[in-house]
Amino acid sequence: MENKFIVSARKYRPQNFNTVVGQLHITTTLKNAIRNNQLAHAFLFCGPRGVGKTTCARILAKTINCTNQTPEGEACNICNSCVSFDAGTSLNIHELDAASNNSVDDIRSLVEQVRFAPQAGKYKVYIVDEVHMLSASAFNAFLKTLEEPPSYAIFILATTEKHKILPTILSRCQIFDFKRITNNDTVTHLQEIVNKEEIKAEKAALQVIAQKSEGCMRDSLSILDKIVSFTNGTVTYQNTLEHLNILDEDYYFKMLDSMQQQDMAGAMLLFDEINRKGFEGDLVINGFAEFIRNVLVCKDVKSAALLEVVEGMQDKYISVAAKTGVSYLVSALNILNEAEINYKMARNKRLHVELTLIKLNFLQQAIDLSMENGQVVKKKRIDGPVAFRTRSVTPVQIQPAPEKTPEAKLYIEQKPAAVVRPAQNSSPVSQTQTVTTRPVTRTVSLNENGSKKSLLDVLREKAGDKYAIEEVKEAEILTMDRLTECWNEYTIQLEKQLKHSSAGTFKTARLVIENDIRFTITVSALTSQKFVEQERMMLIDHLHTTFNNRAIVFDVLVEASVREDVPVYMRLNSKEKFEHIAKQFPLVKELKERLKLEIDY
């Protein structure tokens, strides 16, 4: 009979405290407690997945029942208790999976077993894994036994979600927080395993596996098993990247170099090559952001210790960081972060990524334009006239200010007439007055006392001072004529988009202006209200653009006198919909009960 394959996570599971990886603060405390006979009656092991919680619980249970402990507080692995534990036949150690045994009856059965003293050995150890899955009633049934157990009973609870456990349980346990295993510890452990298995593995490949596992030893061992099967016993850096679907960092170095040289065609062709290899756009954005972060980390010697890359890449990162400005890296990180957030909402994913690359390509040019003497000039408000809103006034002519210091003249083109309307909260006026102004010459004093120049001054010096300055448009208030005109324009747009049902609703709707910025839309049926609500965002945008007023809002009302035969699915809430479906199809309800599903209504 052939030997059955055992995965590395089980085959190389630690058998004593000294072989546990990356949890020295836990194992040292437990060994000292065993040596000094200061064991608590209840332990809570919490931390991320795959870091050794259940393993340490089993080692602790095995060690405290060992009849021939070593001076360091380890199990001997020779006595009858250790041999029976390794063989899985020990009667003093009981494991309970709380994920599948989470009811009150399961806990009551466990409490009944606690009453019986061990037949052989000193302690009866109960290991409850995934304890956060217990129901509230099961926790309450467990409280009294956990607080005052018999002298021979020890409980070890393990969980990945400490925040889900009741405070009354936490207060009765000695809590041990497990931490993620570092990449160096993971690589060292993987190197020991490949040496024992006589597998050819490059250290760079093991470092990639450690980074991919994110501090979880079980995941790293599972990944190693898959890659060994995939490569037939030879683990290299390239086939590891191929198997884990990770983009080689050389692509990011080439992309950054193209952007520094403002070679947009090279960057776009490089992205096309990456895309044809099967890498999605979000993976490219996320990977490039992490790459930029690593380059930024290498800008300072103090933070270089945060760099976690494969062996041999550190020098390349440092050399690239020396040639790249901090302002470019920080701005690029900001652009990539916004692109990653908006990626899911983009319809054309490829265009979204390409637009991000175009921004990064011209980013250095924008930074150079805002530089003065090698430093980025910040935006600041200059001393000078500031526009403000006033009430209606009689026509006046503004005279130029007397000259005191050297000045630069700025010519402002104004419209010959502007209509000024009263504010919403201002007192009413009898009629609309017109203010007529003529093109005038105003002077803005430049700062020549040696202080730092503003960004506007720097841009004027570099690009010239011929600017067309336009007057800001005044926000309009709601009037029935303008609102009706805007409403009809949007109705025509709906007809062009072949949304005939929505267009018909808009034609029959009744508009009533409540105040300067609010109006109501009255429709005849609930379905008509749905059509209007579907167009709410686009309609609001159209209104804001037409009136140049972003404060305009509206409400949609249904006439109470009209009775409509509304479809069933529009009248029922989520819970009533499920009950209606279960009544028509009883197998749906039976499936919910058998799988013990909880529906979030």
Secondary structure as UniProt FT lines:
FT   HELIX           8..11
FT   HELIX           17..19
FT   HELIX           24..35
FT   TURN            36..37
FT   STRAND          42..46
FT   TURN            49..50
FT   HELIX           53..64
FT   TURN            71..72
FT   HELIX           80..87
FT   STRAND          93..97
FT   TURN            98..100
FT   HELIX           104..114
FT   STRAND          124..129
FT   HELIX           131..133
FT   HELIX           136..147
FT   TURN            151..152
FT   STRAND          153..159
FT   HELIX           162..164
FT   HELIX           167..170
FT   TURN            171..172
FT   STRAND          174..177
FT   HELIX           183..197
FT   STRAND          200..201
FT   HELIX           203..213
FT   TURN            214..215
FT   HELIX           217..231
FT   STRAND          234..235
FT   HELIX           237..244
FT   HELIX           249..260
FT   TURN            261..262
FT   HELIX           264..276
FT   TURN            277..278
FT   HELIX           281..297
FT   TURN            298..299
FT   HELIX           302..306
FT   TURN            311..312
FT   HELIX           314..323
FT   HELIX           326..342
FT   TURN            343..345
FT   HELIX           349..361
FT   HELIX           363..369
FT   STRAND          371..372
FT   TURN            373..374
FT   STRAND          375..376
FT   STRAND          408..411
FT   STRAND          417..419
FT   TURN            424..425
FT   STRAND          434..436
FT   STRAND          441..444
FT   HELIX           455..463
FT   HELIX           480..496
FT   TURN            497..498
FT   HELIX           500..508
FT   STRAND          510..513
FT   STRAND          518..523
FT   HELIX           526..534
FT   HELIX           536..547
FT   TURN            550..551
FT   STRAND          553..558
FT   TURN            560..561
FT   HELIX           568..571
FT   HELIX           574..584
FT   HELIX           586..594
FT   TURN            595..596
//
